[in-house]
C-alpha cells in the first residue's frame, strides 16, 4: 500500500544526529492526517549510520533504506530518493536538524491549498560563518546572471514536491544534477516558506570548501 507523503532524507556520517532527527521527524509526521514513508539514502557513510538505520527500519515499517556503495554526493542521494518515492508528494530534508522537521506541516498546508512546489527560504542561518554566507550570495548572483530561469536565493534543497513535479524530474536525464535548479526549470505552481535554519545538532559540516566549490561549478555549468 503506497503512502500519501514520501520524506526523503539524504545522510552521510550522521551517527551523532540520527536518533534526534528521527525522534523529531516521527513526532511531526505522527501529528498529520496523511500516511508517510521515510526514505533514508545513506550516501556511503563510514561511521555507524548504516547500522543505526537498519535498527530504525526494524522499529518503524515506514522507514525505507537505500545504501550507496560509496559517497556519490548529496544531489545523487536526493535523486535516488525522488526516483523511489511512492507518495502523492515528497519532502526533501537533510538529517542534521539544520532544516527543521517542524516546518513540514506548514509545507503540507500550502500543498493542500494547491501549490506544486513549496521551497524553504532561510530567513536566518544560524551556525554559518560570514565566509560561507558571502560565497553563497555570490554563487546565486552569478547563477542568476547566467541562467535563463529564476532560481530563488537563500534556498537549499529543503522543499516539498507534488507528484507531477516528481515525475517531471524523473524524466530529466542529466547526470551532474543541480536539483534546486531543475525544480525551478520544470515550472508548475511554486511558493516559498520562510524558516530559520538551525546550527548543526552535532558533528561537522559535510560541505568543506572544495565540495562547495565543486557544487557551485556543477550548478553553474548545468544552467
MONOR-V243963 format. One record per pair of residues at least 24 apart in sequence whose ideal C-beta (glycine too) atoms are under 10 Angstrom apart, sorted by the first residue. I is the first residue (numbers start at 1). GAP is how many residues later the second one is. Records with the same first field share a line. If there is no record, write none. Layout:
I: GAP ; GAP
This chain:
1: 34 ; 85
2: 33 ; 35 ; 83 ; 84 ; 85 ; 86
3: 26 ; 31 ; 32 ; 33 ; 34 ; 35 ; 59 ; 61 ; 82 ; 83 ; 84 ; 85 ; 87
4: 28 ; 29 ; 30 ; 31 ; 32 ; 33 ; 82 ; 83 ; 84 ; 85 ; 104
5: 24 ; 27 ; 29 ; 30 ; 31 ; 32 ; 33 ; 80 ; 81 ; 82 ; 83 ; 84 ; 85 ; 86 ; 99 ; 102 ; 103 ; 106 ; 155
6: 30 ; 31 ; 32 ; 33 ; 58 ; 75 ; 76 ; 78 ; 79 ; 80 ; 81 ; 82 ; 83 ; 84 ; 85 ; 86 ; 155 ; 157 ; 160
7: 29 ; 30 ; 31 ; 32 ; 33 ; 55 ; 56 ; 57 ; 74 ; 78 ; 80 ; 82 ; 83 ; 84 ; 85 ; 86 ; 94 ; 97 ; 153
8: 29 ; 30 ; 31 ; 32 ; 33 ; 56 ; 58 ; 69 ; 70 ; 71 ; 72 ; 73 ; 74 ; 75 ; 76 ; 77 ; 79 ; 82 ; 83 ; 84 ; 85 ; 86 ; 149 ; 153 ; 158
9: 29 ; 30 ; 31 ; 32 ; 33 ; 44 ; 54 ; 68 ; 69 ; 72 ; 82 ; 83 ; 84 ; 85 ; 86 ; 87 ; 92
10: 29 ; 30 ; 31 ; 32 ; 33 ; 56 ; 58 ; 63 ; 64 ; 65 ; 66 ; 67 ; 68 ; 69 ; 70 ; 71 ; 82 ; 83 ; 84 ; 85 ; 147 ; 196
11: 29 ; 30 ; 31 ; 32 ; 34 ; 38 ; 39 ; 41 ; 42 ; 63 ; 66 ; 83 ; 84 ; 85 ; 195
12: 29 ; 30 ; 31 ; 32 ; 33 ; 34 ; 35 ; 37 ; 56 ; 59 ; 60 ; 61 ; 62 ; 65 ; 82 ; 83 ; 84 ; 194
13: 29 ; 30 ; 31 ; 32 ; 33 ; 34 ; 35 ; 36 ; 58 ; 190 ; 191 ; 193
14: 26 ; 28 ; 29 ; 31 ; 33 ; 34 ; 35 ; 38 ; 39 ; 80 ; 81 ; 82 ; 83 ; 186 ; 187 ; 188 ; 189 ; 192
15: 30 ; 31 ; 32 ; 33 ; 34 ; 35 ; 36 ; 37 ; 38 ; 187 ; 188
16: 31 ; 32 ; 33 ; 80 ; 184 ; 185 ; 186 ; 187 ; 188
17: 32 ; 77 ; 78 ; 79 ; 80 ; 81 ; 183 ; 184 ; 185 ; 186
18: 27 ; 29 ; 30 ; 31 ; 34 ; 35 ; 37 ; 38 ; 77 ; 78 ; 79 ; 183 ; 184 ; 185
19: 33 ; 36 ; 37 ; 182
20: 75 ; 76 ; 77 ; 181 ; 182
21: 72 ; 73 ; 74 ; 75 ; 76 ; 80 ; 180
22: 30 ; 31 ; 34 ; 37 ; 38 ; 41 ; 73 ; 79
23: 78
24: 73 ; 76 ; 77 ; 78 ; 177
25: 66 ; 68 ; 70 ; 72 ; 76 ; 77 ; 79
26: 30 ; 33 ; 34 ; 36 ; 37 ; 75
27: 74 ; 75
28: 72 ; 73 ; 74 ; 75 ; 76 ; 77 ; 80
29: 33 ; 62 ; 72 ; 75 ; 76 ; 79
30: 32
31: 73 ; 74
32: 72 ; 73 ; 76 ; 77
33: 75 ; 79
34: 53 ; 54 ; 55 ; 74 ; 77 ; 78
35: 27 ; 52
36: 26 ; 27 ; 51 ; 55 ; 68
37: 24 ; 25 ; 26 ; 27 ; 47 ; 48 ; 49 ; 50 ; 53
38: 24 ; 25 ; 26 ; 27 ; 43 ; 53 ; 55
39: 24 ; 25 ; 26 ; 27 ; 41 ; 42 ; 43 ; 44 ; 45 ; 46 ; 47 ; 48 ; 51 ; 53
40: 24 ; 25 ; 26 ; 27 ; 37 ; 41 ; 55
41: 24 ; 25 ; 26 ; 27 ; 31 ; 33 ; 35 ; 36 ; 37 ; 38 ; 39 ; 40 ; 41 ; 43 ; 54
42: 24 ; 25 ; 26 ; 29 ; 35 ; 53
43: 24 ; 25 ; 27 ; 28 ; 29 ; 30 ; 31 ; 32 ; 33 ; 34 ; 35 ; 37 ; 163
44: 24 ; 25 ; 26 ; 27 ; 28 ; 29 ; 33
45: 26
46: 24 ; 25
47: 156
49: 46
53: 42
71: 135
73: 103 ; 104 ; 133 ; 138 ; 141 ; 142 ; 145
74: 82 ; 83 ; 103 ; 105 ; 132 ; 133 ; 137 ; 141
75: 82 ; 99 ; 101 ; 102 ; 103 ; 104 ; 105 ; 107 ; 140 ; 143 ; 144 ; 147
76: 99 ; 100 ; 101 ; 103
77: 80 ; 102
78: 79 ; 91 ; 99 ; 101 ; 102
79: 90 ; 91 ; 93 ; 95 ; 96 ; 98 ; 100 ; 103
82: 79 ; 83 ; 84 ; 85 ; 87 ; 88 ; 95 ; 97 ; 100 ; 101
83: 83 ; 86 ; 87
85: 76 ; 78 ; 81 ; 85
86: 77 ; 80
87: 74 ; 75 ; 76 ; 79
88: 74 ; 75 ; 76 ; 78
89: 27 ; 28 ; 29 ; 71 ; 72 ; 73 ; 74 ; 75 ; 76 ; 77
90: 69 ; 70 ; 71 ; 72 ; 73 ; 75 ; 76 ; 79
91: 27 ; 29 ; 67 ; 68 ; 69 ; 70
92: 27 ; 28 ; 64 ; 65 ; 66 ; 67 ; 68 ; 69 ; 87 ; 88 ; 91
93: 27 ; 63 ; 64 ; 65 ; 66 ; 67
94: 62 ; 63 ; 64 ; 106 ; 112
95: 106
96: 102 ; 103 ; 104 ; 105 ; 106 ; 107 ; 108 ; 109 ; 110
97: 101 ; 102 ; 103 ; 104 ; 105
98: 24 ; 27 ; 28 ; 29 ; 30 ; 58 ; 60 ; 98 ; 99 ; 100 ; 101 ; 102 ; 103 ; 107
99: 57 ; 58 ; 59 ; 60 ; 96 ; 97 ; 98 ; 99
100: 58 ; 95 ; 96 ; 97 ; 98
102: 93
103: 55 ; 57 ; 90 ; 91 ; 92 ; 93
104: 54 ; 56 ; 89
106: 54 ; 87 ; 88 ; 89
107: 51 ; 52 ; 53 ; 84 ; 86 ; 88
108: 52
109: 84
110: 50 ; 81 ; 82 ; 83
111: 49 ; 50 ; 51 ; 80
113: 78
114: 48 ; 75 ; 77
115: 45 ; 47 ; 73 ; 74 ; 75 ; 76 ; 77 ; 78
116: 44 ; 45 ; 46 ; 47 ; 48 ; 49 ; 50 ; 52 ; 67 ; 70 ; 71 ; 72 ; 73 ; 74 ; 75
117: 42 ; 43 ; 44 ; 45 ; 47 ; 48 ; 66 ; 67 ; 69 ; 70 ; 71 ; 72 ; 73 ; 74 ; 75
118: 40 ; 41 ; 42 ; 43 ; 44 ; 71 ; 72 ; 73 ; 74 ; 75
119: 33 ; 36 ; 37 ; 38 ; 39 ; 40 ; 41 ; 42 ; 61 ; 64 ; 65 ; 71 ; 72 ; 73 ; 74
120: 32 ; 34 ; 35 ; 36 ; 37 ; 38 ; 39 ; 40 ; 72 ; 73 ; 74 ; 75 ; 77
121: 31 ; 32 ; 33 ; 34 ; 35 ; 37 ; 38 ; 70 ; 71 ; 72 ; 73 ; 74 ; 76
122: 31 ; 32 ; 33 ; 34 ; 36 ; 72 ; 73 ; 74 ; 75
123: 31 ; 70 ; 71 ; 72 ; 73 ; 74
124: 30 ; 70 ; 71 ; 72 ; 73 ; 74
125: 29 ; 31 ; 71 ; 72 ; 73 ; 74
126: 70 ; 71 ; 72 ; 73 ; 74
127: 70 ; 71 ; 72 ; 73 ; 74 ; 78
128: 69 ; 71 ; 72 ; 77
131: 78
132: 73 ; 75 ; 77 ; 80
135: 74 ; 77 ; 78 ; 81
136: 76 ; 80
138: 78
139: 73 ; 74 ; 76 ; 77 ; 78 ; 80 ; 81
140: 76 ; 79
142: 74 ; 77 ; 78
143: 35 ; 38 ; 73 ; 76 ; 77 ; 79 ; 80
144: 79
145: 75
146: 73 ; 74 ; 75 ; 77
147: 31 ; 34 ; 37 ; 38 ; 72 ; 73 ; 75 ; 76
148: 37 ; 75
149: 32 ; 33 ; 35 ; 36 ; 37 ; 38 ; 74
150: 34 ; 40
151: 27 ; 29 ; 30 ; 31 ; 32 ; 33 ; 34 ; 68 ; 72
152: 28 ; 31 ; 32 ; 38 ; 40
154: 38 ; 40 ; 43
155: 25 ; 28 ; 29 ; 37
156: 24 ; 41
157: 26
158: 35 ; 37 ; 39
159: 24 ; 31 ; 33 ; 34
160: 31 ; 33
161: 25 ; 27 ; 29
162: 26 ; 27
164: 24 ; 25
165: 24 ; 25
174: 44 ; 48
175: 47
176: 38 ; 41 ; 42 ; 43 ; 45 ; 46
177: 41 ; 42 ; 45
178: 37 ; 38 ; 40 ; 41 ; 42 ; 43 ; 44 ; 45
179: 40 ; 43
180: 39
181: 37 ; 38 ; 39 ; 41 ; 42
182: 40 ; 41
184: 39
185: 37 ; 38
